Amino acid sequence: MSKTKIVNARGLSCPQPVVLAKQAIETHEQVKVIVDDETALENVKRLGAKQGCDVQVEKKNDGTYEINLTRKADTSRTKDDSAASCGAPTSSSGPFVIVISADTMGRGNDELGYVLIRAFLHAIAFQKEKPSIMLFYNTGVKLTVQGSEVLEDLKQLESEGVQLLVCGTCLNYFEIKDKLATGIVSNMYDIVETMSRAGRLLVP
């Protein structure tokens, strides 16, 4: 088995840098991933940590980042159970996941839908059983940025161990990435993986 693998992920959109990095980690002890934007940087760093790697980053003069991932000899790579480690309840087959795909709830009147999603998130914050992970994509990402009327509830959930994954592509599309106020910028690979392994998946 070759010890070192170089992955050139410059110019690749989400989730390709993460996919290529994961494939390389599975077959090589050391992987160097080259990316050219901060979203890809954070996504690959998080993947490396989940896979039990030592993660080192070097910023180059040309604006790219070299992410060195080294598999730890005493760490066995298992299925990603980062959601369970946050202390939120999980079922025997996977985590409890809530998907927020819009800044409204239900179909019909948008004004009413916005009132409903605010009430829904407020109610979740006061439930005894919290979700393990909450996914935000499409217009749902607007709930996680500065000025959102549900920020207090979301920050409370995050402080109690709920992982908030916010679609980076969506933040970029709406040009609000710099206004993110809670949660972490994620990618479609993580979103799909989280949904596929959920023990319970709730879409309001």
Backbone torsions as a table, in degrees:
resi	resn	phi	psi	omega
1	MET	NA	125.7	177.0
2	SER	-62.3	139.8	-173.3
3	LYS	-83.2	-34.3	-174.4
4	THR	-120.5	138.1	178.7
5	LYS	-133.2	129.0	176.9
6	ILE	-103.0	125.9	179.2
7	VAL	-113.6	113.4	177.5
8	ASN	-91.6	100.4	-177.9
9	ALA	-107.6	20.3	178.6
10	ARG	-64.5	133.3	176.9
11	GLY	79.7	-0.6	-178.8
12	LEU	-88.8	138.9	-179.3
13	SER	-88.7	161.8	176.9
14	CYS	-56.6	136.3	4.4
15	PRO	-104.1	20.9	-171.6
16	GLN	-56.4	-43.6	178.8
17	PRO	-58.0	-39.7	179.9
18	VAL	-69.2	-43.3	-179.9
19	VAL	-60.3	-48.1	-179.0
20	LEU	-65.4	-39.1	178.7
21	ALA	-64.6	-42.5	-179.6
22	LYS	-64.0	-41.7	178.3
23	GLN	-62.0	-39.7	-179.4
24	ALA	-69.2	-41.2	-179.9
25	ILE	-61.0	-33.5	-177.3
26	GLU	-67.8	-20.5	-175.0
27	THR	-123.5	-1.6	-177.3
28	HIS	-137.0	145.7	179.1
29	GLU	-76.4	-31.9	179.3
30	GLN	-128.1	132.9	-178.7
31	VAL	-133.3	134.0	173.8
32	LYS	-114.3	118.7	-179.4
33	VAL	-109.6	127.7	179.8
34	ILE	-106.5	121.4	179.6
35	VAL	-129.5	164.7	-177.2
36	ASP	-128.5	20.3	172.3
37	ASP	-148.9	156.2	-172.0
38	GLU	-70.6	-30.0	178.2
39	THR	-63.7	-47.5	177.3
40	ALA	-62.0	-39.0	177.8
41	LEU	-56.6	-51.7	-177.7
42	GLU	-65.7	-38.6	-180.0
43	ASN	-64.7	-43.0	-179.2
44	VAL	-70.6	-38.5	175.8
45	LYS	-59.1	-44.2	-178.9
46	ARG	-66.1	-39.6	177.0
47	LEU	-60.2	-45.9	-179.3
48	GLY	-59.1	-43.1	178.9
49	ALA	-63.2	-41.6	179.2
50	LYS	-64.0	-33.4	-177.6
51	GLN	-85.9	5.8	177.3
52	GLY	77.5	34.2	-179.0
53	CYS	-105.1	152.0	166.0
54	ASP	-78.5	130.4	-173.7
55	VAL	-116.6	122.1	176.6
56	GLN	-127.2	137.0	-177.1
57	VAL	-122.6	135.8	175.5
58	GLU	-127.0	124.7	176.8
59	LYS	-89.6	128.2	-176.9
60	LYS	-93.8	163.9	-178.3
61	ASN	-65.1	-23.9	-179.4
62	ASP	-85.8	6.9	177.6
63	GLY	90.8	-2.6	177.8
64	THR	-87.5	166.9	177.8
65	TYR	-122.6	136.0	173.0
66	GLU	-107.1	116.8	-178.2
67	ILE	-104.9	113.7	-179.2
68	ASN	-97.5	118.2	-178.8
69	LEU	-112.0	120.7	-179.6
70	THR	-122.4	120.6	179.2
71	ARG	-66.1	129.2	179.3
72	LYS	-75.8	132.5	-175.3
73	ALA	-63.4	-30.5	-176.0
74	ASP	-99.2	14.0	-179.1
75	THR	-119.0	116.1	176.2
76	SER	-84.2	134.8	179.8
77	ARG	-80.8	122.6	179.1
78	THR	-120.2	178.3	176.1
79	LYS	-61.3	146.1	-177.9
80	ASP	-63.4	111.3	178.1
81	ASP	-118.6	29.3	-177.7
82	SER	-62.0	-31.4	-179.6
83	ALA	-66.9	-39.4	-178.9
84	ALA	-68.1	-29.9	-176.8
85	SER	-70.5	-14.3	-177.1
86	CYS	-77.9	-5.2	174.7
87	GLY	95.1	-3.8	178.4
88	ALA	-78.9	151.0	-177.4
89	PRO	-63.4	143.2	175.0
90	THR	-131.3	157.6	174.8
91	SER	-85.9	173.9	-178.2
92	SER	-66.2	-21.2	-176.0
93	SER	-106.7	-1.7	179.9
94	GLY	157.1	174.4	-175.3
95	PRO	-74.7	162.1	173.5
96	PHE	-87.5	116.8	-174.0
97	VAL	-120.5	134.0	173.7
98	ILE	-112.8	131.1	-178.8
99	VAL	-106.2	122.6	176.3
100	ILE	-112.4	100.8	-174.3
101	SER	-101.5	2.6	-179.8
102	ALA	-156.0	161.2	176.3
103	ASP	-91.0	15.5	171.9
104	THR	-132.1	168.0	179.5
105	MET	-124.8	127.7	179.8
106	GLY	82.0	172.9	179.3
107	ARG	-107.1	146.7	179.8
108	GLY	130.3	-118.8	-177.1
109	ASN	-81.4	120.2	-177.1
110	ASP	-67.4	-36.5	179.4
111	GLU	-62.5	-43.5	176.3
112	LEU	-66.6	-40.2	-179.9
113	GLY	-60.2	-35.7	178.2
114	TYR	-69.3	-39.2	176.0
115	VAL	-61.5	-41.7	-177.3
116	LEU	-67.1	-41.6	-178.6
117	ILE	-67.8	-34.9	175.4
118	ARG	-63.0	-44.3	179.4
119	ALA	-65.8	-38.7	179.8
120	PHE	-61.4	-49.4	-177.9
121	LEU	-67.4	-34.7	177.1
122	HIS	-65.0	-41.0	179.5
123	ALA	-66.1	-40.2	178.3
124	ILE	-60.0	-39.9	-178.2
125	ALA	-62.4	-23.5	-177.8
126	PHE	-107.8	6.7	175.1
127	GLN	-74.2	145.9	176.9
128	LYS	-66.8	-43.0	178.5
129	GLU	-95.4	113.5	-179.0
130	LYS	-94.2	155.6	172.6
131	PRO	-69.6	159.7	173.6
132	SER	-79.2	-41.6	-174.8
133	ILE	-139.1	143.8	170.4
134	MET	-122.9	130.3	-179.7
135	LEU	-105.6	134.2	179.0
136	PHE	-123.3	122.6	174.9
137	TYR	-147.4	175.0	-171.6
138	ASN	51.2	-140.4	-177.2
139	THR	-70.7	-7.7	175.8
140	GLY	-60.9	-25.8	-179.5
141	VAL	-66.1	-22.5	-179.2
142	LYS	-65.0	-18.5	178.9
143	LEU	-75.9	-14.3	-174.5
144	THR	-101.1	2.5	-174.1
145	VAL	-104.0	170.5	178.6
146	GLN	-54.3	137.1	178.9
147	GLY	92.5	-10.4	178.4
148	SER	-66.6	138.8	-178.9
149	GLU	-78.7	-3.4	179.4
150	VAL	-112.0	9.9	-177.4
151	LEU	-57.8	-41.5	-178.1
152	GLU	-60.3	-43.6	178.7
153	ASP	-65.7	-42.6	-179.1
154	LEU	-65.9	-40.3	178.4
155	LYS	-65.9	-34.8	176.4
156	GLN	-64.3	-44.7	178.2
157	LEU	-60.8	-43.4	-179.1
158	GLU	-64.3	-39.3	179.7
159	SER	-66.4	-21.8	179.8
160	GLU	-94.4	9.3	173.1
161	GLY	102.4	3.0	178.4
162	VAL	-79.3	128.8	-179.4
163	GLN	-86.4	124.9	179.9
164	LEU	-107.4	111.6	179.7
165	LEU	-104.9	121.9	-173.4
166	VAL	-115.5	125.7	-175.9
167	CYS	-61.5	117.1	179.8
168	GLY	-68.0	-37.6	178.3
169	THR	-61.1	-39.0	-179.5
170	CYS	-69.6	-42.3	176.7
171	LEU	-59.4	-42.5	178.8
172	ASN	-66.3	-39.6	-178.7
173	TYR	-61.0	-42.9	-179.5
174	PHE	-87.4	0.9	177.6
175	GLU	57.9	46.1	-178.2
176	ILE	-129.4	14.8	-177.2
177	LYS	-59.7	-37.3	-178.7
178	ASP	-73.2	-6.3	179.9
179	LYS	-103.3	3.4	179.9
180	LEU	-56.9	128.0	-174.9
181	ALA	-116.5	-12.8	177.9
182	THR	-155.9	155.8	-178.4
183	GLY	84.2	179.8	179.2
184	ILE	-123.0	145.9	179.1
185	VAL	-68.9	126.5	-177.4
186	SER	-122.4	-167.2	-174.8
187	ASN	-145.4	168.8	-174.7
188	MET	-65.8	-29.4	177.2
189	TYR	-61.4	-48.8	179.6
190	ASP	-63.3	-39.0	-179.3
191	ILE	-63.3	-47.6	179.9
192	VAL	-63.9	-44.0	-179.6
193	GLU	-61.9	-42.9	-179.8
194	THR	-63.9	-45.0	-179.7
195	MET	-65.8	-37.3	-175.7
196	SER	-70.8	-26.3	-178.0
197	ARG	-103.9	7.4	-178.2
198	ALA	-66.5	136.1	172.2
199	GLY	-77.0	-37.1	173.6
200	ARG	-135.5	133.9	-179.0
201	LEU	-125.0	116.2	-176.9
202	LEU	-111.9	124.5	177.9
203	VAL	-122.3	103.4	-176.3
204	PRO	-71.2	NA	NA
